[in-house]
Amino acid sequence: MKNALNNLFSIEGKVALVTGGSRGIGEMIAAGFLSNGAKVYISSRKAEVCDATAKRLSEQYGGECISLPADLSALDGIQLLASQLEAHEDHLDILVNNAGASWGAPIEEFPEIGWDKVMDTNVKGVFFLTQKLLPLLRRSATQMDPSRIINIGSIDGLKASQFDSFSYGASKAAVHHLTRFLATHLTSDHVIANAIAPGAYPTWMLSTGVGFGGAVDKDDGADWDALGKNIPDGRVGTIEDITGLAIFLSSRAGAHVVGQVIASDGGELVTP
């Protein structure tokens, strides 16, 4: 019993795929998994960026990080990623569906392309990649150590946002409910699904929305401290916050948590 409790949060030796893993929250989760002994595959649309991130994460955090670039907004790209992973591995322990897109425009001017691009990546991509990877997810799953699907949603899918990102908020609400559907249909196969709904984290996507021009580092003009003053706990999220939650959901400690949407937002949702 003592040894089992000592290893409650271990993911050592597990195989993980993190989509959208070349930057932002995906990169943070990939780094956290590597630091804790997992073998990590990352995917993103831009091959050079994905390759560079995988190399840097391997060097910085140790372990093995492998780049598998793919465009997950289209079925061809989804099938390509699934085939590439199947060529490398005979099973998959953790799938983190993090790849995402956003679009902002006033409601009177919001274009169809801004709706379709976001929905294709954020919702269709999550469902069909999960579908294609089910054989790998089922292969090594057991009752006490199920395979995990972690879908990255957003607090914008739980409350209305001040931004003109209509398709983004709708897509993340869909991701949250899709997670419940996946949990309903897959748990009996020992594949469990949960979602994380992040609030403000220091990412390129949020930077473009709050006026930092895509800058992530303080030296480049990203004033995350100022943004954090508007959050109840006084700060934006950190790599420890998002990876800690992802590791919990991927470990023995989280094996009985199923179909949940867990916010990581410093109290934004519970404060008027």
C-alpha positions as CSV (number, residue, x, y, z in Angstrom):
1,M,0.0,0.0,0.0
2,K,2.8,2.4,0.9
3,N,4.5,2.0,-2.5
4,A,1.3,2.4,-4.3
5,L,0.5,5.7,-2.5
6,N,4.0,6.9,-3.1
7,N,3.5,6.6,-6.9
8,L,0.0,8.0,-7.1
9,F,1.1,10.8,-9.5
10,S,3.6,8.8,-11.6
11,I,3.4,8.8,-15.4
12,E,6.8,7.3,-15.9
13,G,7.1,5.1,-18.9
14,K,3.7,6.2,-20.4
15,V,3.4,7.2,-24.0
16,A,1.7,10.5,-24.7
17,L,0.6,12.5,-27.7
18,V,0.1,16.3,-27.2
19,T,-1.5,18.1,-30.2
20,G,-0.7,21.7,-30.6
21,G,2.4,20.9,-28.7
22,S,4.8,23.3,-30.3
23,R,3.9,26.3,-28.1
24,G,1.5,27.6,-25.5
25,I,-0.4,25.2,-23.2
26,G,0.5,22.2,-25.3
27,E,4.2,22.9,-25.0
28,M,3.8,23.3,-21.2
29,I,2.0,19.9,-20.9
30,A,4.6,18.2,-23.1
31,A,7.4,19.6,-20.9
32,G,5.7,18.5,-17.8
33,F,5.2,15.0,-19.1
34,L,8.8,14.7,-20.2
35,S,10.0,15.9,-16.8
36,N,8.0,13.1,-15.2
37,G,9.3,10.3,-17.3
38,A,6.8,10.0,-20.2
39,K,7.7,9.5,-23.8
40,V,6.0,12.4,-25.6
41,Y,5.0,13.0,-29.2
42,I,4.0,16.5,-30.2
43,S,2.1,17.6,-33.2
44,S,1.5,21.0,-34.8
45,R,0.7,22.3,-38.3
46,K,4.1,23.9,-39.0
47,A,6.7,21.2,-39.4
48,E,9.8,23.4,-38.7
49,V,8.4,24.8,-35.5
50,C,7.2,21.4,-34.3
51,D,10.6,19.9,-35.0
52,A,12.5,22.7,-33.2
53,T,10.2,22.5,-30.2
54,A,10.6,18.7,-29.9
55,K,14.4,19.1,-30.1
56,R,14.5,21.9,-27.5
57,L,12.2,20.1,-25.1
58,S,14.2,16.9,-25.3
59,E,17.4,18.8,-24.5
60,Q,15.8,21.0,-21.7
61,Y,13.7,18.4,-19.9
62,G,15.3,15.1,-20.8
63,G,13.5,12.1,-22.1
64,E,12.3,11.6,-25.7
65,C,10.1,14.1,-27.5
66,I,9.2,13.3,-31.1
67,S,7.8,15.7,-33.7
68,L,4.8,14.5,-35.8
69,P,3.6,17.5,-37.7
70,A,0.1,17.5,-39.1
71,D,-2.9,19.8,-39.9
72,L,-5.7,18.6,-37.7
73,S,-8.4,20.8,-39.2
74,A,-8.7,18.3,-42.1
75,L,-9.3,14.5,-42.2
76,D,-6.3,13.9,-44.3
77,G,-4.0,15.5,-41.7
78,I,-5.8,13.6,-38.9
79,Q,-5.2,10.3,-40.7
80,L,-1.6,11.2,-41.4
81,L,-0.9,11.8,-37.7
82,A,-2.6,8.6,-36.7
83,S,-0.7,6.6,-39.2
84,Q,2.6,8.2,-38.2
85,L,2.0,7.4,-34.5
86,E,1.0,3.8,-35.4
87,A,4.3,3.4,-37.2
88,H,6.1,4.3,-34.0
89,E,4.0,2.8,-31.2
90,D,1.8,-0.2,-30.6
91,H,-0.2,1.6,-27.9
92,L,-1.0,5.1,-26.6
93,D,-1.5,5.8,-22.9
94,I,-2.4,9.6,-23.0
95,L,-4.0,11.7,-25.7
96,V,-4.0,15.4,-25.1
97,N,-6.3,17.1,-27.6
98,N,-4.9,20.6,-27.4
99,A,-4.6,21.9,-31.0
100,G,-6.8,24.9,-31.4
101,A,-7.6,28.0,-33.4
102,S,-9.4,31.2,-32.7
103,W,-10.9,34.1,-34.7
104,G,-12.1,37.5,-33.6
105,A,-14.4,39.9,-35.5
106,P,-17.4,42.0,-34.6
107,I,-20.7,40.1,-34.9
108,E,-21.8,42.1,-37.9
109,E,-18.7,41.2,-39.8
110,F,-17.9,37.7,-38.5
111,P,-17.0,35.6,-41.6
112,E,-17.9,32.0,-42.4
113,I,-14.2,31.2,-42.7
114,G,-13.7,32.3,-39.1
115,W,-16.5,30.0,-38.0
116,D,-15.5,27.0,-40.1
117,K,-11.7,27.2,-39.3
118,V,-12.3,27.2,-35.6
119,M,-15.0,24.5,-35.6
120,D,-12.9,22.2,-37.9
121,T,-9.8,22.4,-35.7
122,N,-11.3,22.7,-32.2
123,V,-14.2,20.2,-32.5
124,K,-14.0,18.1,-35.6
125,G,-10.3,17.6,-35.2
126,V,-10.7,16.5,-31.5
127,F,-13.4,13.9,-32.4
128,F,-11.9,12.4,-35.5
129,L,-8.3,12.2,-34.1
130,T,-9.7,10.4,-31.0
131,Q,-11.7,8.1,-33.3
132,K,-8.6,7.2,-35.4
133,L,-6.5,6.6,-32.2
134,L,-8.9,4.4,-30.4
135,P,-7.2,1.1,-31.3
136,L,-3.9,2.4,-29.8
137,L,-5.7,3.8,-26.7
138,R,-7.6,0.5,-26.1
139,R,-4.6,-1.7,-26.6
140,S,-2.9,-1.4,-23.2
141,A,-5.8,0.0,-21.2
142,T,-6.8,-1.8,-18.0
143,Q,-9.5,-1.2,-15.4
144,M,-7.0,0.1,-12.8
145,D,-4.8,1.9,-15.3
146,P,-7.1,3.2,-18.1
147,S,-5.9,5.1,-21.1
148,R,-6.6,8.8,-20.8
149,I,-8.1,11.4,-23.1
150,I,-7.6,15.0,-22.0
151,N,-9.4,17.6,-24.1
152,I,-8.3,21.2,-23.6
153,G,-11.3,23.4,-23.5
154,S,-11.5,26.9,-22.1
155,I,-13.4,29.0,-19.5
156,D,-14.8,30.7,-22.6
157,G,-16.8,27.5,-23.1
158,L,-18.2,27.9,-19.6
159,K,-19.0,31.6,-19.6
160,A,-19.4,34.4,-22.2
161,S,-16.2,36.3,-23.0
162,Q,-15.6,40.0,-23.6
163,F,-13.8,39.1,-26.8
164,D,-15.5,38.9,-30.2
165,S,-14.5,35.3,-30.5
166,F,-17.9,33.8,-31.2
167,S,-16.8,30.6,-32.8
168,Y,-14.1,30.0,-30.3
169,G,-16.4,30.1,-27.3
170,A,-19.0,27.9,-29.0
171,S,-16.3,25.4,-30.0
172,K,-15.0,25.1,-26.5
173,A,-18.5,24.5,-25.1
174,A,-18.8,21.8,-27.7
175,V,-15.5,20.3,-26.6
176,H,-16.7,20.1,-23.0
177,H,-19.9,18.3,-24.0
178,L,-18.1,16.1,-26.5
179,T,-15.8,15.0,-23.5
180,R,-18.9,13.8,-21.7
181,F,-20.1,11.9,-24.7
182,L,-16.7,10.3,-25.1
183,A,-16.7,9.3,-21.4
184,T,-20.1,7.8,-21.7
185,H,-19.1,5.6,-24.7
186,L,-15.5,4.7,-23.9
187,T,-15.2,4.2,-20.1
188,S,-16.3,0.6,-20.3
189,D,-13.3,0.1,-22.7
190,H,-11.0,1.5,-19.9
191,V,-10.5,4.7,-21.9
192,I,-11.5,7.7,-19.8
193,A,-12.0,11.2,-21.0
194,N,-11.8,14.5,-19.1
195,A,-11.4,18.1,-20.1
196,I,-9.4,21.0,-18.7
197,A,-10.8,24.5,-19.1
198,P,-7.9,27.0,-18.8
199,G,-8.3,30.6,-18.0
200,A,-5.6,33.1,-18.6
201,Y,-2.2,31.6,-19.4
202,P,0.8,33.2,-21.0
203,T,0.3,32.0,-24.6
204,W,0.6,33.4,-28.0
205,M,-3.2,33.0,-28.6
206,L,-4.1,35.1,-25.5
207,S,-1.4,37.6,-26.2
208,T,-3.0,38.4,-29.5
209,G,-6.3,38.9,-27.9
210,V,-5.2,41.2,-25.0
211,G,-3.1,43.5,-27.1
212,F,0.4,42.1,-26.6
213,G,0.8,41.4,-30.3
214,G,1.6,37.8,-29.9
215,A,4.5,38.4,-27.5
216,V,4.8,35.9,-24.7
217,D,7.9,37.0,-22.8
218,K,8.0,40.0,-20.6
219,D,11.1,41.3,-22.4
220,D,9.0,41.4,-25.6
221,G,6.3,43.5,-24.1
222,A,3.9,40.9,-22.6
223,D,2.8,42.4,-19.3
224,W,1.2,39.3,-17.7
225,D,1.5,40.8,-14.2
226,A,-0.8,43.6,-15.2
227,L,-3.3,41.1,-16.7
228,G,-3.1,38.9,-13.6
229,K,-4.3,41.8,-11.4
230,N,-7.7,41.3,-12.8
231,I,-7.8,37.6,-11.8
232,P,-9.0,36.7,-8.3
233,D,-5.8,35.0,-7.2
234,G,-3.8,37.9,-8.7
235,R,-1.9,36.1,-11.5
236,V,-2.1,34.2,-14.7
237,G,-1.5,30.5,-14.8
238,T,2.0,28.9,-14.9
239,I,3.5,25.8,-16.4
240,E,3.2,24.1,-12.9
241,D,-0.5,24.8,-12.8
242,I,-1.4,23.3,-16.1
243,T,1.0,20.4,-16.1
244,G,0.1,19.5,-12.5
245,L,-3.5,19.1,-13.5
246,A,-2.7,17.2,-16.6
247,I,-0.4,14.8,-14.7
248,F,-3.0,14.2,-12.1
249,L,-5.6,13.3,-14.7
250,S,-3.0,11.0,-16.4
251,S,-1.8,9.2,-13.3
252,R,-3.2,6.6,-10.9
253,A,-4.5,9.5,-8.7
254,G,-6.9,10.6,-11.5
255,A,-8.0,7.1,-12.7
256,H,-11.5,7.4,-11.1
257,V,-12.2,10.9,-12.5
258,V,-14.3,10.6,-15.6
259,G,-16.2,13.0,-17.8
260,Q,-15.3,16.1,-15.9
261,V,-14.5,19.6,-17.1
262,I,-12.0,21.1,-14.6
263,A,-11.3,24.8,-14.7
264,S,-7.8,26.1,-14.1
265,D,-8.5,29.8,-13.9
266,G,-7.4,31.3,-10.6
267,G,-11.0,31.8,-9.5
268,E,-12.4,33.7,-12.6
269,L,-15.5,31.5,-12.9
270,V,-16.6,31.7,-9.3
271,T,-16.1,35.5,-8.9
272,P,-18.7,38.0,-10.2
